[in-house]
Amino acid sequence: MTHKKHLAEKIAELTEMILEVEREGHLFDYFYLHEELEKAIDQYTAYKTNMIRAKQ
């Protein structure tokens, strides 16, 4: 599995988990998962930026 695909799947999984805990009202889990989602998005963005720079 490529790094890009792994990050995309992680983002999708975290998003689903956030929606689930939000419905259930578990605020601690919500904030933790949201933090993890932000990290995954940052990693994905960095990966894409590096790929664009490598092509130039």
Helices and strands as residue ranges (DSSP letters): H 3-24, H 27-55
